[in-house]
Amino acid sequence: MRIRRPFVIMAVLGLATGGLPPLAEAAEPVCPWVGSEAPIPQRVDQVLAAMTPAEKLSMVHGSAGPFDLVGPVYAGLVKPIPRLCVPQLGLSDGSAGIGNGQTGVTQLPSPTAMAAGWNRSLAAAYGDVLGAEVRGKGANVALAPAIDIARDPRSGRSYETFGEDPELTGELAVAQIRAIQQHGVIAQAKHLAAYSQETLRNTLLGNVTVDERTLQEIYLPAFERAVRDGGVGSVMCGYNYLNGVHACNNTYLLSQVLKGQFGFDGFVTSDWYGMTASVAAANAGLDLQMPDGCYFGKRLGAGPRLDDMVRRILGQMFRLGLFDRGSSGSPGAVVTSPRHAAIARDVAEQGTVLLKNADDILPLRRSDSVAVIGSAAGAGVLGSGGGSAHVVAQAIETPHDGIAATAHGKVSFDDGTDPARAARVAAASDVAVVFAAKWSTESKDTTDISLADNGLIGQVAAANSNTVVVLNTGGPVTMPWLAHVKGVFAAWYPGQDYGEALASLLYGDVNPSGKLPLTFPASLDQVPARAFPDGRFTEGLAVGYRWYDQQGLNPLFPFGFGLSYTRFSLSSLRISGDVVEASVTNTGSRPGAEVVQLYVTHPASDAEPPRRLKGFEKVFLAPGETQRVRFSLTPRDLSHWDSAAHQWIRTAGDYPISVGTSSRDLPLTGVVSVPRAVTSAPTPPPPPGAPSGGDSVGDALANVLTCPNAAGFSALLGAVSLVGLPRTLQAVVPPVNPLPTLFPN
């Protein structure tokens, strides 16, 4: 507040005469918007009116130093404005828990593991941990969830996604976002849009070529759900170019679709050094530069667009209570808790998928002697993938330790470095459990989906016919040994309580209920992307299971598949208008959970793949119990994107409905008949002055000259993707191998 000259004179006179007028009587409130019940737009207007141009600029960029890749303090930081009571914005990684190497946090299972639970309540519990721990660390923006569609299993970041389907992704994203934001933490959905490979990212060689219909039906629906149903406060644009224009200065994505078509009133943040333009990025719809402030601090002038950028940021800060809540938490705080650990364990249990159980080898008997094989059961365990989503646990309970604490019989161990020795250890036990790991990380795609331990698994299976394989991977892998083993679990990256969660599943204390959120191909030749890395999305709408259905291919394991230790049956399908009902019964002898899935087939004229997931419900049942499951289909559920009209259209006709327990097990069928309907408004045109590409040649040159470090880091992102980053610490207390079981030579 500016102090008026008469007040200064009175103060001096007061000191001379031994008295000073009380400041509270003479001063007006500094920040009348704090604690105010006025509408949020009015409070935002008040702050904007009091801001200087420099203060406005300070709100639209991070404060990392010229040689910093992240930070300061968190992944990114927007400095506070104390004069106006504007708090700082601390942006914290990541999508699987607190990242950036911070400790005292909960290492959650990977987002793919959470998605394999097919459970909205589980997604909400996951988001609850994220929101609580971000706030506990003193930050107030969670860089989560990652709702990219997993187009190809070779993508380094596919483990951060919720899988290959937009319906499953959108539903789980909404639950997670709401839970995060209940803590007064702004969720930031990422990465808009069609970001699906690491190789040469942030360069034109990372360009995605995709048609409008595919973009609208596959890669954008989860973002629309995040906005309309989740109320997400922020969205992060990706590193990829889209049809020749970088995602962070893409008018179609940011202004026409996100802010226009979806009605998003929050703010768009760049990925870290994910800017290739300054003026064009702002005019296209980007609101916040991360992590530094060169392009938007030095290169952006004042004007109506700047006011809109600040307005969007302030609006979300008010909406989630950042102005009215005092600062809580600190970067050094221990924010994990027994409750959070229990949630991490529940996610690992519900998200682990039983893929094979021949001869009912599982659950194991506690009296069995068990050979635990593979470094992934000990020192090589992977609780978390790499990159910005990597989380450092305090300690990881390894699979060996979990089994050893549960089994009553002898537990032997071999790290698998000598397959012949491992086979001898396996032969001496009733059961062999082989653990195989495959590393996935941001900044590096893989060239294949095979396991380095395939030979080990083959030799162990030859030595012991009762072999079970546990996959500790970011996504699908091929299994040339599948016919020779009796059991297979997909455990993904299961977080800090891996050992206890897995032991509970192996021994039947918990009944497996996970379902695949990704198709497991029989070979790399089956995957939809005919070449990878390659940004030409030639498969169009046929992403994931849609491709396998359309091409008549039999994958190794289909989307939505997962076994249980009990049995379920579906019956009594009933369709009334837009309501579909079916009964699910637990016909076995154990309590368990089944995921009932609903798929829609379009009229042939719509030229859609054979089936699309449009509903799911996870049902927990006691033995003999039956429950009725109800789905309500909306007009949008039966719509397709009309690229000529740029809107959603429902074709008149019959829509076959299939209900079952995976995309390939659909015993109940019926038909919904509907008239034609227009089910959305068209995508609006570009706003006035919005760019069709990047900065002008002059602005681009000025960017490099003014911000050489930022430009260098931006280019480095693409270069590093060719070699990748080193594997990082899994836990403060490193996991170790137990003593090996020794045999004489």
Secondary structure, DSSP 8 states (H G I E B T S, - for coil): ----HHHHHHHHHHHHTT----HHHH---S-TTTT--S-HHHHHHHHHHH--HHHHHHTTB----TT-SSBSSSSEEE--BGGGTB--EEEE--TTS--TT--SS-----HHHHHTT--HHHHHHHHHHHHHHHHHTT--EE---B------TT-TTGGGS--S-HHHHHHHHHHHHHHHHTTT-EEEEEEETT----TTTTSGGGEEB--HHHIIIIISHHHHHHHHTT--SEEEE-SSEETTEEGGG-HIIIIIIIIIIS---SEEE--TT--S-SHHHHHHT--BB-S--HHHHHS---SHHHHHHHHHHHHHHHHTTTTTS-----TT-----HHHHHHHHHHHHHH-EEEEEGGG--S--TTS-EEEESGGGTTT--SS-BSTT---EEE---HHHHHHHH-SS-EEEE-SSSHHHHHHHHHTSSEEEEEEEE--BTTB--S----TTHHHHHHHHHH-SSEEEEEEESS----TTGGG-SEEEE--S--TTHHHHHHHHHTTSS------SS-B-SSGGGSS-SSSS--B-TTTT--THHHHHHHT---SB-TT--B-SS-EEEEEEEEETTEEEEEEEE-SSS-EEEEEEEEE---GGG---S-EEEEEEEEEE-TT-EEEEEEE--GGGG-EEETTTTEEEE-SEEEEEEEESBTTB--EEEEEEE--EE-S-------TT--SSS--HHHHHHHHHH-HHHHHHHHHHHHHTTT------SEEE------------
